[in-house]
């Protein structure tokens, strides 16, 4: 899935804060090599946890949602449970991705 096609519309921060259940926000850009490299591992992790709502955010200068999370590098993953940030990582390793997905699988406790 690319950032612009098939993605949900970009939510506001207030929308994100009100989301229920496990959510993974992925900030990045379609042309970003680091973002592209993450995709195979991310697709596998999400396939194993179909209950996780995954929202790709096309980030860039002046984008309010990314700024509200302090995003400076891509990709940045924000793992949330019921609107609460459990973990946030930039340019995650496979281990960091696994740790975040584990938190989501266990409702915030791993």
Backbone as CSV, one residue per row, in Angstrom:
resi,resn,N_x,N_y,N_z,CA_x,CA_y,CA_z,C_x,C_y,C_z
1,UNK,0.852,-1.175,0.000,0.000,0.000,0.000,0.898,1.238,0.000
2,UNK,0.619,2.178,-0.877,1.380,3.421,-0.900,0.756,4.410,0.074
3,UNK,1.414,5.527,0.263,0.902,6.509,1.212,-0.302,7.255,0.671
4,UNK,-0.377,7.419,-0.641,-1.470,8.213,-1.184,-2.657,7.373,-1.637
5,UNK,-2.429,6.171,-2.080,-3.512,5.329,-2.565,-3.915,4.322,-1.487
6,UNK,-5.189,4.043,-1.402,-5.732,3.023,-0.521,-5.583,3.343,0.969
7,UNK,-5.024,4.485,1.296,-4.889,4.871,2.692,-6.171,5.549,3.148
8,UNK,-6.418,5.464,4.445,-7.538,6.223,5.006,-7.195,7.707,4.895
9,UNK,-8.211,8.566,4.867,-7.915,10.004,4.896,-7.161,10.341,6.191
10,UNK,-6.294,11.347,6.105,-5.508,11.720,7.277,-6.426,12.236,8.381
11,UNK,-6.357,11.604,9.544,-7.178,12.074,10.667,-6.558,13.308,11.316
12,UNK,-7.323,13.976,12.126,-6.791,15.065,12.944,-6.230,14.456,14.227
13,UNK,-5.491,15.244,14.993,-4.981,14.742,16.265,-6.133,14.414,17.198
14,UNK,-7.189,15.216,17.172,-8.360,14.936,18.010,-8.994,13.601,17.623
15,UNK,-9.039,13.315,16.317,-9.558,12.020,15.861,-8.713,10.878,16.409
16,UNK,-7.399,11.017,16.315,-6.485,9.975,16.785,-6.663,9.754,18.284
17,UNK,-6.754,10.825,19.028,-6.901,10.720,20.482,-8.187,9.996,20.877
18,UNK,-9.193,10.001,20.002,-10.478,9.355,20.286,-10.584,7.930,19.740
19,UNK,-9.556,7.470,19.002,-9.613,6.131,18.410,-9.592,5.064,19.490
20,UNK,-10.369,4.009,19.261,-10.404,2.913,20.218,-9.692,1.701,19.631
21,UNK,-9.201,0.862,20.531,-8.508,-0.350,20.108,-7.086,-0.066,19.665
22,UNK,-6.425,-1.092,19.113,-5.036,-0.943,18.683,-4.942,-0.230,17.332
23,UNK,-4.077,0.768,17.272,-3.882,1.565,16.057,-2.385,1.730,15.823
24,UNK,-1.990,1.609,14.566,-0.609,1.891,14.171,-0.630,3.021,13.152
25,UNK,-0.041,4.155,13.533,0.137,5.268,12.601,1.518,5.123,11.993
26,UNK,1.588,5.222,10.679,2.859,5.137,9.963,3.057,6.444,9.207
27,UNK,4.024,7.236,9.651,4.342,8.498,8.992,5.498,8.273,8.033
28,UNK,5.357,8.776,6.812,6.420,8.618,5.837,6.062,9.290,4.533
29,UNK,6.747,8.861,3.475,6.499,9.382,2.134,6.747,8.256,1.139
30,UNK,6.004,8.280,0.049,6.093,7.215,-0.948,7.495,7.102,-1.546
31,UNK,8.204,8.202,-1.669,9.525,8.197,-2.285,10.659,7.871,-1.308
32,UNK,10.347,7.755,-0.023,11.353,7.540,1.029,11.892,6.109,0.980
33,UNK,13.186,5.964,0.766,13.815,4.645,0.706,13.699,3.872,2.007
34,UNK,13.833,4.547,3.142,13.701,3.883,4.447,12.278,3.354,4.628
35,UNK,11.304,4.143,4.164,9.889,3.732,4.262,9.633,2.500,3.400
36,UNK,10.176,2.503,2.200,10.016,1.370,1.289,10.665,0.114,1.854
37,UNK,11.825,0.265,2.472,12.542,-0.883,3.024,11.788,-1.523,4.187
38,UNK,11.021,-0.746,4.914,10.270,-1.256,6.062,9.060,-2.096,5.639
39,UNK,8.527,-1.848,4.456,7.246,-2.418,4.053,7.134,-3.945,4.173
40,UNK,8.101,-4.745,3.724,7.932,-6.203,3.841,7.721,-6.672,5.284
41,UNK,8.525,-6.169,6.205,8.374,-6.556,7.621,7.055,-6.040,8.189
42,UNK,6.673,-4.841,7.814,5.447,-4.246,8.324,4.219,-5.005,7.818
43,UNK,4.225,-5.374,6.550,3.106,-6.131,5.976,2.935,-7.460,6.705
44,UNK,4.047,-8.153,6.979,3.989,-9.427,7.715,3.440,-9.224,9.124
45,UNK,3.934,-8.204,9.804,3.500,-7.945,11.181,2.011,-7.622,11.234
46,UNK,1.541,-6.845,10.291,0.122,-6.476,10.271,-0.760,-7.662,9.883
47,UNK,-0.259,-8.522,9.015,-1.024,-9.712,8.622,-1.235,-10.638,9.816
48,UNK,-0.276,-10.656,10.716,-0.370,-11.512,11.909,-1.320,-10.934,12.955
49,UNK,-1.641,-9.649,12.832,-2.540,-8.990,13.797,-3.587,-8.186,13.033
50,UNK,-4.542,-8.895,12.485,-5.564,-8.272,11.636,-6.436,-7.265,12.378
51,UNK,-6.442,-7.299,13.699,-7.271,-6.374,14.470,-6.650,-4.983,14.617
52,UNK,-5.406,-4.817,14.181,-4.728,-3.525,14.302,-5.137,-2.629,13.141
53,UNK,-5.640,-1.460,13.477,-5.993,-0.467,12.464,-4.710,0.242,12.048
54,UNK,-4.380,0.175,10.769,-3.139,0.741,10.244,-3.475,1.957,9.386
55,UNK,-2.905,3.094,9.734,-3.153,4.320,8.992,-1.816,4.880,8.519
56,UNK,-1.665,4.956,7.202,-0.455,5.544,6.610,-0.686,7.034,6.440
57,UNK,0.263,7.815,6.899,0.163,9.267,6.827,1.268,9.786,5.916
58,UNK,0.891,10.399,4.808,1.855,11.060,3.927,2.296,12.324,4.659
59,UNK,3.519,12.290,5.162,4.002,13.376,6.002,4.814,14.359,5.161
60,UNK,4.998,15.542,5.678,5.798,16.550,5.002,5.799,17.838,5.794
61,UNK,6.537,18.796,5.289,6.670,20.090,5.955,5.294,20.708,6.200
62,UNK,5.076,21.113,7.434,3.843,21.809,7.780,2.625,20.918,7.986
63,UNK,2.796,19.600,7.965,1.665,18.704,8.181,1.390,18.645,9.681
64,UNK,0.192,19.035,10.107,-0.077,19.180,11.539,-0.047,17.878,12.338
65,UNK,-0.502,16.768,11.768,-0.533,15.538,12.558,0.882,15.066,12.878
66,UNK,1.745,15.073,11.879,3.134,14.681,12.116,3.818,15.579,13.131
67,UNK,3.554,16.871,13.046,4.172,17.808,14.000,3.656,17.547,15.410
68,UNK,2.378,17.174,15.536,1.824,16.941,16.873,2.470,15.738,17.551
69,UNK,3.034,14.820,16.752,3.740,13.665,17.301,5.259,13.863,17.293
70,UNK,5.721,15.034,16.885,7.152,15.325,16.880,7.926,14.536,15.834
71,UNK,7.288,14.179,14.730,7.940,13.393,13.683,9.017,14.227,12.998
72,UNK,10.243,13.673,12.948,11.357,14.343,12.285,12.023,13.440,11.255
73,UNK,11.917,12.124,11.427,12.496,11.153,10.496,11.419,10.209,10.012
74,UNK,11.614,9.673,8.816,10.690,8.692,8.265,11.385,7.354,8.102
75,UNK,10.673,6.282,8.192,9.320,6.223,8.715,9.317,6.372,10.232
76,UNK,8.252,6.926,10.733,7.999,6.948,12.176,6.717,6.169,12.413
77,UNK,6.793,5.204,13.325,5.638,4.397,13.701,5.178,4.810,15.087
78,UNK,3.870,5.010,15.221,3.286,5.339,16.519,2.267,4.244,16.836
79,UNK,2.532,3.499,17.889,1.665,2.410,18.332,0.751,2.957,19.419
80,UNK,-0.571,2.875,19.192,-1.537,3.433,20.127,-2.551,2.387,20.563
81,UNK,-3.014,2.536,21.774,-4.123,1.728,22.292,-5.126,2.701,22.888
82,UNK,-6.330,2.713,22.345,-7.390,3.606,22.823,-6.926,5.059,22.897
83,UNK,-6.209,5.507,21.846,-5.764,6.893,21.754,-4.540,7.235,22.574
84,UNK,-3.990,6.249,23.281,-2.817,6.478,24.145,-1.572,5.920,23.459
85,UNK,-0.512,6.725,23.370,0.736,6.285,22.746,1.424,5.269,23.653
86,UNK,1.671,4.080,23.080,2.390,3.034,23.807,3.878,3.057,23.483
87,UNK,4.169,3.362,22.225,5.556,3.359,21.753,5.608,4.178,20.477
88,UNK,6.710,4.885,20.296,6.940,5.631,19.066,8.386,5.438,18.667
89,UNK,8.609,5.030,17.409,9.969,4.788,16.930,10.136,5.349,15.522
90,UNK,11.335,5.864,15.263,11.680,6.348,13.931,12.693,5.394,13.321
91,UNK,12.525,5.117,12.039,13.379,4.183,11.313,13.589,2.907,12.126
92,UNK,12.490,2.232,12.444,12.558,1.091,13.362,13.298,-0.114,12.804
93,UNK,13.982,-0.797,13.716,14.579,-2.094,13.388,13.465,-3.134,13.438
94,UNK,13.761,-4.332,12.988,12.783,-5.426,13.062,12.386,-5.686,14.509
95,UNK,13.358,-5.610,15.424,13.070,-5.830,16.847,12.133,-4.759,17.396
96,UNK,12.357,-3.500,17.033,11.487,-2.414,17.513,10.071,-2.565,16.963
97,UNK,9.960,-2.994,15.716,8.644,-3.247,15.134,7.947,-4.370,15.891
98,UNK,8.669,-5.444,16.162,8.098,-6.574,16.908,7.656,-6.167,18.307
99,UNK,8.469,-5.351,18.973,8.126,-4.889,20.317,6.845,-4.058,20.298
100,UNK,6.720,-3.171,19.325,5.524,-2.355,19.217,4.287,-3.190,18.925
101,UNK,4.418,-4.145,18.019,3.284,-5.009,17.690,2.902,-5.869,18.891
102,UNK,3.887,-6.288,19.665,3.612,-7.062,20.878,2.819,-6.233,21.886
103,UNK,3.182,-4.975,22.033,2.426,-4.082,22.918,0.972,-3.987,22.472
104,UNK,0.755,-3.847,21.168,-0.603,-3.756,20.651,-1.375,-5.056,20.888
105,UNK,-0.684,-6.181,20.742,-1.343,-7.488,20.920,-1.776,-7.706,22.357
106,UNK,-1.067,-7.083,23.289,-1.345,-7.296,24.709,-1.986,-6.075,25.374
107,UNK,-2.574,-5.215,24.584,-3.286,-4.069,25.137,-2.417,-3.067,25.858
108,UNK,-1.147,-3.020,25.500,-0.249,-2.026,26.103,0.706,-2.574,27.132
109,UNK,0.594,-3.863,27.438,1.536,-4.474,28.384,2.194,-5.661,27.707
110,UNK,3.510,-5.647,27.703,4.228,-6.766,27.069,5.276,-7.325,27.983
